[in-house]
Every structure is written in structure tokens, then in C-alpha cells.
């Protein structure tokens, strides 16, 4: 009996929810504030939403499984259908006709999407005038007898007949290298030039430059013409080479058959190359990084080393400054020369400014003081065998004064002057054998004995470090060595006891010229010489047609 009552209570409670919802809706329409729902109502709503979401997920999962099953069945049906079978098998069967239908369908689709190509229009025909015909004629293949190196070669058949004499080329071109101590006429003769033409070419070149001024390694282009007879030498058509940095020479045969000299001057810019930079861990690497030539860096270090200790003169962070003679040719060649200026800029210290000056190529400071020369040079690079003083003579066998120093050195070792001086005597001097005497400033004199060969003559002025002879064993000598004596006021002194310093000094008008030249040299901008050279003369255009080029070459050969 209690169970039906409970059902009625549940049914009776349901309208209360509907009435509550209607009441809330009416209040929202009228603008009145509805009372907040109870917690039991919120929980019931959440339960209904969760149940509906679960049902939707189940339905979605069932739909996915159904679609996968459908796709799988369709794929299996396509595989079983075999729409593209091998048409070479089972010809005439249903499977074969199905494959043929697939092929025709795909072909029809491809043809339906085939692009449309418009017809190409040919270029109009070129009208050939007389100049164009000459150009084509000059570019045609020549017969082998006229210098052609291409063409159709016939096979060895009965129609092929051997030639009695093989035709030779009308011209031969060769490039020779001028060697050290070589002669131009002799070199041309080695290239097949006749003696008369070689001698005439050398004579013409000598009118422009001295033949001994041709530097070793110069490339010389030689062109030989057609022989007058089979065994006669080929005539010289042209010789062309770079005679100097600013001059090219050519000897060419003109229309009259005579050889003539053609001078071709080359425009040259001689703006010095100035290189500035900061000293890093290595001066050499720092200078090379900014474009300084290697030979200039070596000269720079030597100039600074003669002026001051390098460890003190150059420190990391200092600014080095060097100026080198430099030449640029209009043809593109570049040539670096000797060092002209060496400078150092240091924080808190005086600048170092050294410039090359004078006939001796000596470096001078900005004040006009020359490089310092401390002490005397050793005449030979060898150990001392016997010193100055009394000793027993190795040949005479008695004690006597040894008025010099003996240097042990091999036979033929060069002997150099210890400092600048003049040769007062050179020749045979009794027990000294072949000997040389020098007179120096300050009443100082030196003597060199037992030479194998003398390299100077009496009255000649020699510089510090210049070779004056070679080690030998002439006179009273037991073996090759150098006996070196020194005099002061005509009296013997110990050569090892003398050390002195000499420095040149400019003054007067020469000092003014030196300072003005230094100021002009320092106005050169860094790196300007590395830029491309701008031609000051109009460059002639190269002819486009081959026949015009041939005419231009013939004009140059005539000296035009």
C-alpha cells in the first residue's frame, strides 16, 4: 500500500518544477528578479547533461565504426574489381574488357585536359648585304693547305692518294722566355728565325732600349711567315714583348717586306702606396692584413731596427705607417717598389718618422739625422783562431808580435769592409799574400791578408758591408783564414778594442729639400694606389667584324 503513495508523490512533484520554470520565465519577461534555484535542482540538471553527453559520445563512436567499416568494404570491393589488369593476359575475357575500358577512360580524361599550343611564328629572314657576306666568308673553314685545322677527313679508300709534299701552315706562332744572360738575336734563332731577320730585329729593338735591359723571364711572342722555299727558314712576321713596365715593343714586317719597329707606350700611374694600421700581436700579420707587400714589411722592420730597438719602438696598439713606391699600368699590371717612408705613432711618445734620402738610400729622421751605425762589422762570419799579441809563429817557429786577429773561415768565404772607406792598396804584399788596405775616417785603417782573390782596386770607395775579396791561403799561411789588422794614426791597435758610432746629418739647403719632400710624401692618402686606374685616354673600340680586325692589324704592322 505504501508503494503507490510514493508514486503519486513523485508525480505530484513534477508539476512543481514546470511551474517553477514558468514562473522564472515570466519574471524574466516582466523584469522581475527570479529566486535562485535550489542545489537539488542544479544537481539534477547536471545529471541530465552528463547523460545526454554520454549518449552523444556513444552515437559518435558508432558512426565512426560504421564509416570505417564502409570504407574498408569499398576498398576490398575495388581490390576485387581489378580495374587496371594486365592487358597482355586473358585477352577477350571480362577482366580484360574491364581493363580496356579503364584505359580508354583515363585516355579520354587526359585528352580532355590537353593544353592548347599556339603555332610558332618564325623570325623574318635576315637580309645579307655585301659586308655580311664578307664576314661569313671570312669565318668559313679554310683548306688545310691554307691553314685550316678542321674539316672532313676522308677514310683510307682507293680514291685517297698520298701527297708528295705535306702542306705546311702559312704562319707559326710561338712564345719564348728570355733567360738570364740571354741574347735577343740568339733567342730568335732558336725559335726558327733566320740569322738576317734575327739580327735586324735585335738592331731595331736596340733603338728603343738597351738589349741588356730586357729582364729575365720576359715573354716574347714570335710569329713566323710562309717559307719561300721548302728548306729555307721562315721569315719573321712579328716579334712582340713588354720591354718595360711603361713600354711594349713590336717588330713587324710591312707591306714592303721590310721589318719596322713599333712603339706602344703604356700609361702608368706612379702614386705611392701608403699603408696604415694598428699593431696587433704580430706587425707582419697586421701589415699583411691591410695590403702591405711582404718585401715592404721587411724593409720597414729593418729601418726601424737601425733607428731604435724594435721591442721598444713597436707595441700592440701603436699605429704603423709605411709608404712604398708603387706603379699601376693601364693594362692592369701592378708593381711595388722599395720602402720610401717608415713611421710609428705612439700614445704619450714622440712619433718616429723616417724617409729614404740621398744617393746612398739612407733613412733620415724628420730632423735630418741619418740612421745610426754602431760599431764595426766583422769582416767574415767565423770564429777567432788567434788574437792580437805576442805568440809563436806557426811557420817561422819563434815568438813575435801578432799585430792582428785571425778568423777561421772556409776557402772562398766573402770578406766585407767593416765600415765605409777607400782602398789605398790592393795586390801582393809579401808574407800577407794577396792583401787589401782600407783608409777610414778618424785616422783609422784596416788590412786584410791571405786572400784567394781581390774584388776591389786601388782608389775605389767601398761602403760598409761591401765585398772586397775572398778568403784564401796566400803568403805565409798554414791554411785558409783571414788575417785582419787595424791601424790608428799609422800604429797597430787591437781590432777587437774598437767600437764607434757614426750618424749622418743633413743641413742647409739639402735639409730644406728633405723636409719639403717629406711633407709632400705624407699627403698621400692610404690605399689610393690600390684602386683601379682610370684611363685618361679614350679606349679604342675593338672591331666586331673579323675582316676589320685583319685590316687593323695590317695597319699597325705598317706603322700606322
C-alpha positions as CSV (number, residue, x, y, z in Angstrom):
1,X,0.0,0.0,0.0
2,X,2.9,2.4,0.6
3,X,4.3,1.9,-2.9
4,X,1.5,3.6,-4.8
5,X,1.6,6.6,-2.5
6,X,5.2,7.2,-3.3
7,X,4.4,7.2,-7.0
8,X,1.8,9.8,-6.5
9,X,4.2,12.0,-4.6
10,X,6.8,11.8,-7.4
11,X,4.2,12.6,-10.0
12,X,2.9,15.4,-7.9
13,X,6.4,16.9,-7.5
14,X,7.0,17.1,-11.3
15,X,4.5,19.9,-11.9
16,X,6.2,22.0,-9.3
17,X,9.4,22.0,-11.5
18,X,7.4,23.0,-14.5
19,X,5.6,25.7,-12.6
20,X,8.9,27.0,-11.1
21,X,10.4,27.2,-14.7
22,X,7.3,29.0,-15.9
23,X,7.5,31.4,-13.0
24,X,11.1,32.2,-13.7
25,X,10.4,32.8,-17.3
26,X,7.5,35.2,-16.5
27,X,9.8,37.0,-14.1
28,X,12.4,37.4,-16.8
29,X,9.9,38.8,-19.2
30,X,8.5,41.2,-16.7
31,X,11.9,42.2,-15.5
32,X,11.4,40.9,-12.0
33,X,14.3,39.0,-10.2
34,X,13.7,35.3,-10.1
35,X,14.6,33.4,-7.0
36,X,17.8,31.3,-7.2
37,X,17.3,27.6,-7.9
38,X,17.9,25.1,-5.2
39,X,21.0,22.9,-5.0
40,X,19.0,19.8,-5.7
41,X,17.7,21.3,-8.9
42,X,21.3,22.2,-10.1
43,X,22.5,18.6,-9.4
44,X,19.5,17.2,-11.4
45,X,20.3,19.4,-14.4
46,X,24.0,18.4,-14.3
47,X,23.0,14.7,-14.2
48,X,20.7,15.1,-17.2
49,X,23.5,16.9,-19.2
50,X,26.0,14.2,-18.4
51,X,23.6,11.5,-19.5
52,X,22.9,13.3,-22.8
53,X,26.7,13.8,-23.4
54,X,27.3,10.1,-22.8
55,X,24.6,9.2,-25.3
56,X,26.1,11.5,-27.9
57,X,29.5,10.0,-27.5
58,X,28.2,6.5,-27.9
59,X,26.3,7.6,-31.1
60,X,29.5,9.3,-32.5
61,X,31.6,6.2,-31.8
62,X,29.1,4.0,-33.5
63,X,29.0,6.4,-36.6
64,X,32.9,6.3,-36.8
65,X,32.9,2.5,-36.6
66,X,30.3,2.3,-39.3
67,X,32.2,4.7,-41.6
68,X,35.4,2.7,-41.2
69,X,33.6,-0.5,-42.0
70,X,32.1,1.1,-45.1
71,X,35.4,2.4,-46.4
72,X,37.1,-1.0,-45.7
73,X,34.4,-2.8,-47.6
74,X,34.6,-0.4,-50.5
75,X,38.4,-0.8,-50.6
76,X,38.0,-4.5,-50.7
77,X,35.5,-4.3,-53.5
78,X,37.9,-2.0,-55.5
79,X,40.7,-4.5,-55.0
80,X,38.5,-7.4,-56.1
81,X,37.3,-5.3,-59.1
82,X,40.9,-5.1,-60.5
83,X,40.2,-2.1,-62.7
84,X,43.7,-2.0,-64.2
85,X,44.7,-5.6,-65.1
86,X,47.5,-6.6,-67.4
87,X,46.1,-6.3,-70.9
88,X,48.6,-8.8,-72.2
89,X,46.9,-11.6,-70.2
90,X,43.5,-13.2,-70.6
91,X,42.7,-11.4,-73.8
92,X,38.9,-11.3,-74.6
93,X,37.8,-12.1,-71.0
94,X,35.6,-9.9,-68.9
95,X,38.5,-8.9,-66.8
96,X,40.4,-7.8,-70.0
97,X,37.5,-5.7,-71.3
98,X,37.2,-4.0,-67.9
99,X,40.9,-3.1,-68.1
100,X,40.5,-1.8,-71.6
101,X,37.6,0.3,-70.5
102,X,39.7,1.8,-67.7
103,X,42.5,2.6,-70.2
104,X,40.1,4.3,-72.6
105,X,38.5,6.3,-69.8
106,X,41.8,7.6,-68.5
107,X,43.0,8.5,-72.0
108,X,39.8,10.4,-72.7
109,X,40.3,12.4,-69.5
110,X,43.9,13.2,-70.4
111,X,42.9,14.4,-73.8
112,X,40.2,16.5,-72.4
113,X,42.7,18.4,-70.3
114,X,45.4,18.6,-73.0
115,X,46.8,22.1,-73.3
116,X,46.3,24.2,-76.5
117,X,49.5,25.1,-78.2
118,X,49.5,28.2,-80.5
119,X,51.6,27.9,-83.7
120,X,55.1,29.4,-83.5
121,X,56.0,32.3,-85.7
122,X,59.3,32.1,-87.4
123,X,61.7,35.1,-87.4
124,X,61.9,37.1,-90.6
125,X,64.8,36.1,-92.8
126,X,68.0,38.2,-92.4
127,X,68.9,40.3,-95.4
128,X,72.6,39.7,-96.3
129,X,74.5,42.7,-97.6
130,X,77.9,42.7,-99.1
131,X,79.6,43.3,-95.7
132,X,77.7,40.4,-94.1
133,X,78.7,38.1,-96.9
134,X,82.4,39.1,-96.4
135,X,82.0,38.3,-92.7
136,X,80.6,34.8,-93.4
137,X,83.2,34.2,-96.0
138,X,86.0,35.1,-93.5
139,X,84.6,32.6,-91.0
140,X,84.3,29.6,-93.3
141,X,86.6,26.6,-92.9
142,X,89.8,27.0,-94.9
143,X,91.6,24.2,-96.7
144,X,94.4,22.5,-94.8
145,X,96.9,23.9,-97.3
146,X,95.8,27.4,-96.3
147,X,96.0,26.9,-92.6
148,X,92.7,25.3,-91.7
149,X,92.8,22.9,-88.8
150,X,89.3,21.4,-89.1
151,X,87.2,19.8,-91.8
152,X,86.0,16.4,-93.0
153,X,88.7,13.7,-93.2
154,X,88.3,11.0,-95.8
155,X,88.8,7.4,-94.9
156,X,91.5,5.3,-96.4
157,X,89.9,4.3,-99.7
158,X,91.1,3.8,-103.3
159,X,90.2,7.4,-104.0
160,X,92.7,8.7,-101.4
161,X,96.1,9.5,-103.0
162,X,99.1,10.3,-100.8
163,X,100.6,13.8,-101.3
164,X,104.1,14.1,-102.5
165,X,104.7,17.0,-100.1
166,X,102.6,17.7,-97.0
167,X,101.3,21.3,-97.0
168,X,102.6,23.5,-94.2
169,X,100.9,26.2,-92.3
170,X,101.2,29.7,-93.6
171,X,102.1,31.0,-90.1
172,X,103.6,29.6,-86.9
173,X,103.1,31.3,-83.6
174,X,105.4,30.6,-80.6
175,X,106.1,32.1,-77.2
176,X,109.7,32.2,-75.8
177,X,111.0,33.2,-72.4
178,X,114.1,35.5,-72.3
179,X,116.6,33.8,-70.0
180,X,119.3,35.3,-67.7
181,X,122.3,36.3,-69.8
182,X,120.5,35.5,-73.0
183,X,120.8,37.4,-76.3
184,X,117.7,38.5,-78.3
185,X,119.1,37.5,-81.7
186,X,120.2,34.1,-80.4
187,X,116.8,33.5,-78.8
188,X,115.0,34.4,-82.0
189,X,117.3,32.0,-83.9
190,X,116.3,29.2,-81.5
191,X,112.7,29.8,-82.5
192,X,113.4,29.2,-86.2
193,X,114.1,32.8,-87.3
194,X,116.7,33.3,-90.0
195,X,120.0,34.9,-88.9
196,X,119.4,38.0,-91.0
197,X,115.9,38.6,-89.6
198,X,117.0,37.9,-86.1
199,X,119.9,40.4,-86.3
200,X,117.7,43.0,-87.9
201,X,115.0,42.6,-85.2
202,X,117.7,42.9,-82.4
203,X,119.0,46.0,-84.1
204,X,115.6,47.6,-84.2
205,X,114.8,46.8,-80.6
206,X,118.2,48.3,-79.6
207,X,117.0,51.7,-81.0
208,X,114.3,51.8,-78.3
209,X,116.0,50.2,-75.3
210,X,119.3,48.7,-74.4
211,X,119.3,44.9,-75.0
212,X,120.8,44.2,-71.6
213,X,117.8,46.0,-70.0
214,X,115.4,43.2,-71.1
215,X,114.6,41.5,-67.8
216,X,115.0,37.7,-67.5
217,X,111.6,36.0,-67.6
218,X,110.1,38.3,-70.2
219,X,107.6,36.6,-72.5
220,X,108.3,37.2,-76.2
221,X,105.7,36.3,-78.8
222,X,107.1,35.3,-82.2
223,X,105.2,34.9,-85.5
224,X,106.8,33.3,-88.5
225,X,105.5,33.6,-92.0
226,X,105.4,31.3,-95.1
227,X,108.6,29.8,-96.5
228,X,109.9,31.0,-99.8
229,X,111.4,27.5,-100.4
230,X,110.8,24.1,-98.7
231,X,114.2,24.2,-96.9
232,X,114.5,27.9,-96.4
233,X,114.0,29.4,-92.9
234,X,110.6,31.0,-92.2
235,X,110.6,34.8,-92.5
236,X,109.9,36.8,-89.3
237,X,106.5,38.4,-89.5
238,X,106.3,39.8,-86.0
239,X,108.1,39.9,-82.6
240,X,106.1,41.4,-79.6
241,X,107.1,41.8,-76.0
242,X,106.9,44.0,-72.9
243,X,110.2,45.9,-72.9
244,X,109.5,48.0,-69.8
245,X,106.7,48.5,-67.4
246,X,105.6,51.5,-69.4
247,X,106.5,50.4,-73.0
248,X,105.7,47.5,-75.3
249,X,107.7,46.9,-78.4
250,X,106.9,45.1,-81.6
251,X,109.0,44.4,-84.8
252,X,106.6,43.7,-87.7
253,X,107.0,43.2,-91.4
254,X,105.2,45.8,-93.5
255,X,103.7,45.5,-97.0
256,X,107.0,46.5,-98.5
257,X,108.6,43.3,-97.0
258,X,110.9,45.2,-94.5
259,X,110.9,45.0,-90.7
260,X,110.0,48.1,-88.8
261,X,109.9,49.0,-85.1
262,X,106.5,49.8,-83.4
263,X,106.5,51.5,-80.0
264,X,103.4,51.1,-77.9
265,X,103.6,53.3,-74.8
266,X,101.6,52.2,-71.8
267,X,100.0,54.7,-69.4
268,X,101.5,54.3,-65.9
269,X,100.4,55.9,-62.6
270,X,103.2,56.2,-60.0
271,X,101.2,57.2,-57.0
272,X,103.0,55.7,-53.9
273,X,101.2,53.1,-51.8
274,X,100.5,54.2,-48.3
275,X,99.5,51.5,-45.7
276,X,98.4,52.4,-42.2
277,X,97.1,50.1,-39.4
278,X,97.2,49.2,-35.8
279,X,99.9,46.9,-34.5
280,X,98.4,43.6,-33.1
281,X,100.2,40.6,-31.8
282,X,102.4,40.5,-34.9
283,X,103.3,43.5,-37.0
284,X,103.8,41.3,-40.1
285,X,100.4,39.8,-39.9
286,X,98.8,43.2,-39.1
287,X,100.5,44.9,-42.1
288,X,99.7,42.0,-44.5
289,X,96.1,42.1,-43.4
290,X,95.8,45.7,-44.7
291,X,97.6,45.1,-48.0
292,X,101.2,45.8,-47.4
293,X,103.7,43.9,-49.6
294,X,105.9,41.4,-47.8
295,X,109.1,43.0,-49.1
296,X,108.0,46.4,-47.8
297,X,107.3,45.0,-44.3
298,X,110.9,43.6,-44.2
299,X,112.4,46.9,-45.2
300,X,110.1,48.6,-42.6
301,X,111.4,46.4,-39.8
302,X,115.0,46.9,-40.9
303,X,114.7,50.7,-41.0
304,X,113.1,50.8,-37.5
305,X,115.6,48.3,-36.2
306,X,118.5,50.5,-37.3
307,X,116.9,53.5,-35.6
308,X,115.6,52.0,-32.3
309,X,115.1,48.7,-30.5
310,X,112.0,47.0,-32.1
311,X,110.7,45.8,-28.8
312,X,110.5,49.4,-27.6
313,X,109.7,51.1,-30.9
314,X,106.6,49.0,-31.6
315,X,104.0,47.9,-29.0
316,X,100.5,46.5,-29.5
317,X,98.1,49.3,-30.1
318,X,100.6,51.6,-31.9
319,X,99.8,52.8,-35.4
320,X,102.3,51.8,-38.1
321,X,102.6,53.9,-41.2
322,X,104.6,52.9,-44.3
323,X,104.8,54.4,-47.9
324,X,106.1,52.3,-50.7
325,X,106.9,53.2,-54.3
326,X,104.1,51.8,-56.5
327,X,103.2,51.7,-60.2
328,X,100.0,50.9,-61.9
329,X,99.8,50.2,-65.6
330,X,96.7,50.9,-67.8
331,X,96.9,47.2,-68.8
332,X,96.2,46.1,-65.3
333,X,99.7,45.2,-64.0
334,X,100.9,46.5,-60.6
335,X,104.4,46.7,-59.3
336,X,105.6,47.5,-55.7
337,X,109.0,49.1,-55.2
338,X,111.2,50.0,-52.3
339,X,110.1,51.5,-49.0
340,X,110.1,55.3,-49.0
341,X,108.8,56.2,-45.5
342,X,108.5,54.4,-42.2
343,X,106.6,55.9,-39.3
344,X,105.2,54.9,-35.9
345,X,102.5,56.8,-33.9
346,X,102.5,56.1,-30.2
347,X,100.4,57.4,-27.3
348,X,102.4,59.5,-25.0
349,X,105.7,59.2,-27.0
350,X,107.2,61.1,-29.9
351,X,106.4,60.0,-33.4
352,X,109.0,58.1,-35.5
353,X,109.3,59.5,-39.0
354,X,112.0,58.0,-41.3
355,X,112.3,58.8,-45.0
356,X,114.7,57.4,-47.6
357,X,117.0,60.2,-48.9
358,X,120.2,60.6,-50.8
359,X,122.3,58.7,-53.3
360,X,123.1,56.1,-50.6
361,X,119.4,55.4,-50.0
362,X,119.9,56.0,-46.3
363,X,116.9,56.7,-43.9
364,X,116.8,60.0,-42.1
365,X,114.7,61.3,-39.3
366,X,112.4,64.2,-39.8
367,X,115.0,66.4,-38.1
368,X,117.6,65.4,-40.8
369,X,119.6,62.9,-38.7
370,X,120.6,59.8,-40.5
371,X,120.5,56.2,-39.4
372,X,122.9,55.1,-36.6
373,X,125.7,52.8,-37.5
374,X,127.1,51.3,-34.3
375,X,130.4,49.5,-34.2
376,X,132.3,47.8,-37.0
377,X,131.2,44.8,-39.0
378,X,133.1,41.5,-38.7
379,X,135.0,41.0,-41.9
380,X,134.0,37.3,-42.1
381,X,131.4,35.2,-40.3
382,X,133.8,32.9,-38.5
383,X,135.3,32.2,-35.1
384,X,138.6,33.8,-34.0
385,X,141.6,31.5,-34.2
386,X,144.3,33.8,-32.9
387,X,144.1,37.1,-31.1
388,X,146.2,40.3,-31.0
389,X,149.5,40.0,-29.1
390,X,152.8,38.1,-28.7
391,X,152.8,34.5,-30.0
392,X,155.0,31.8,-31.5
393,X,154.7,31.9,-35.3
394,X,153.5,28.6,-36.7
395,X,155.9,28.7,-39.7
396,X,158.9,30.8,-38.5
397,X,159.0,28.9,-35.2
398,X,159.9,31.9,-33.0
399,X,157.9,34.4,-30.9
400,X,157.0,37.7,-32.4
401,X,154.2,40.2,-32.3
402,X,150.9,39.1,-33.8
403,X,149.6,42.5,-34.9
404,X,146.1,41.4,-35.9
405,X,143.3,38.9,-35.4
406,X,143.0,35.6,-37.4
407,X,139.5,34.5,-38.4
408,X,138.9,30.8,-39.2
409,X,136.9,30.6,-42.4
410,X,136.5,28.3,-45.4
411,X,138.3,28.9,-48.7
412,X,136.3,31.4,-50.8
413,X,134.3,33.0,-48.0
414,X,133.5,36.6,-48.9
415,X,135.4,39.3,-47.0
416,X,133.5,42.6,-46.4
417,X,134.5,46.1,-45.4
418,X,133.9,46.8,-41.7
419,X,132.9,50.4,-42.5
420,X,133.0,52.9,-45.3
421,X,136.4,53.7,-46.6
422,X,138.7,54.0,-49.6
423,X,141.1,51.4,-51.0
424,X,144.7,52.6,-50.5
425,X,146.4,49.4,-51.9
426,X,145.3,46.1,-53.4
427,X,147.7,43.4,-54.5
428,X,150.6,41.2,-53.4
429,X,152.1,42.2,-50.1
430,X,155.0,39.9,-49.1
431,X,154.1,37.5,-46.3
432,X,150.4,38.7,-46.4
433,X,150.0,37.3,-49.8
434,X,147.1,38.9,-51.6
435,X,146.0,41.8,-49.4
436,X,143.9,44.9,-49.3
437,X,144.3,48.1,-47.3
438,X,141.5,50.5,-46.5
439,X,141.5,54.0,-45.1
440,X,138.6,55.2,-43.0
441,X,137.5,58.4,-41.3
442,X,139.1,59.4,-38.0
443,X,142.6,58.2,-38.9
444,X,141.5,54.6,-38.9
445,X,142.9,52.0,-41.3
446,X,142.4,48.2,-41.9
447,X,144.4,45.5,-43.6
448,X,143.2,42.1,-44.9
449,X,145.7,39.3,-45.7
450,X,146.0,35.9,-47.4
451,X,143.1,36.5,-49.8
452,X,142.5,34.0,-52.6
453,X,141.0,36.7,-54.8
454,X,140.8,40.5,-54.6
455,X,137.4,42.1,-55.6
456,X,138.4,45.8,-55.4
457,X,141.0,48.1,-56.9
458,X,143.2,50.9,-55.6
459,X,141.4,54.2,-55.2
460,X,138.0,52.7,-55.1
461,X,135.5,53.9,-52.5
462,X,133.8,51.0,-50.6
463,X,130.7,51.0,-48.4
464,X,130.1,49.2,-45.1
465,X,129.4,45.5,-45.8
466,X,130.7,45.6,-49.4
467,X,132.7,42.6,-50.6
468,X,136.4,43.4,-51.0
469,X,137.8,39.9,-51.5
470,X,137.6,36.2,-50.6
471,X,139.3,34.0,-48.0
472,X,142.4,32.1,-49.2
473,X,145.9,30.9,-48.0
474,X,148.3,33.0,-50.0
475,X,151.6,34.2,-48.4
476,X,152.9,32.8,-45.1
477,X,149.9,30.7,-44.2
478,X,149.2,27.2,-43.0
479,X,145.6,27.1,-44.2
480,X,142.7,29.2,-45.4
481,X,142.0,32.0,-42.9
482,X,141.8,35.8,-42.7
483,X,144.5,37.9,-41.0
484,X,142.8,41.2,-40.0
485,X,144.8,44.2,-38.9
486,X,143.8,47.7,-37.8
487,X,145.7,51.0,-37.5
488,X,145.1,54.3,-35.8
489,X,147.4,57.1,-36.8
490,X,149.7,54.6,-38.5
491,X,150.2,52.4,-35.4
492,X,148.8,48.9,-34.8
493,X,145.9,48.5,-32.4
494,X,143.7,45.6,-31.4
495,X,140.8,45.3,-33.9
496,X,138.6,43.9,-31.1
497,X,139.0,47.0,-29.0
498,X,137.5,49.5,-31.4
499,X,133.7,50.3,-31.5
500,X,132.3,53.6,-32.6
501,X,129.1,55.2,-33.8
502,X,128.5,57.2,-36.9
503,X,125.4,59.2,-37.9
504,X,124.9,61.4,-40.9
505,X,123.4,64.8,-40.6
506,X,121.6,67.0,-43.2
507,X,122.0,70.7,-43.2
508,X,121.3,73.9,-45.2
509,X,119.5,73.7,-48.5
510,X,119.6,69.9,-48.6
511,X,117.8,69.8,-45.2
512,X,115.1,72.1,-46.6
513,X,114.6,69.9,-49.7
514,X,114.4,66.9,-47.4
515,X,111.7,68.4,-45.2
516,X,109.6,69.7,-48.1
517,X,109.8,66.2,-49.8
518,X,108.7,64.6,-46.5
519,X,105.7,66.9,-46.2
520,X,104.6,66.2,-49.8
521,X,105.0,62.4,-49.3
522,X,102.9,62.4,-46.1
523,X,100.0,64.0,-48.0
524,X,99.4,60.7,-49.9
525,X,96.1,59.1,-48.8
526,X,96.2,55.5,-47.5
527,X,95.1,52.8,-50.1
528,X,94.6,55.2,-53.0
529,X,97.1,53.3,-55.1
530,X,95.1,50.1,-54.7
531,X,92.1,51.5,-56.6
532,X,91.5,50.8,-60.2
533,X,93.4,53.1,-62.6
534,X,91.2,55.4,-64.5
535,X,92.3,55.8,-68.2
536,X,93.0,59.3,-69.3
537,X,92.9,58.5,-73.0
538,X,89.9,57.2,-74.9
539,X,90.0,53.5,-75.4
540,X,89.6,52.4,-79.0
541,X,86.7,50.0,-79.6
542,X,87.5,46.6,-80.8
543,X,86.2,45.9,-84.3
544,X,83.3,43.5,-84.4
545,X,84.0,42.0,-87.8
546,X,86.9,39.7,-88.4
547,X,87.8,41.4,-91.7
548,X,88.0,44.8,-89.9
549,X,90.4,43.2,-87.3
550,X,92.6,41.9,-90.1
551,X,92.7,45.4,-91.6
552,X,93.6,47.0,-88.2
553,X,96.4,44.5,-87.7
554,X,97.8,45.2,-91.1
555,X,97.6,49.0,-90.3
556,X,99.6,48.5,-87.1
557,X,102.2,46.5,-89.0
558,X,102.7,49.3,-91.5
559,X,103.4,51.6,-88.5
560,X,100.1,53.4,-88.5
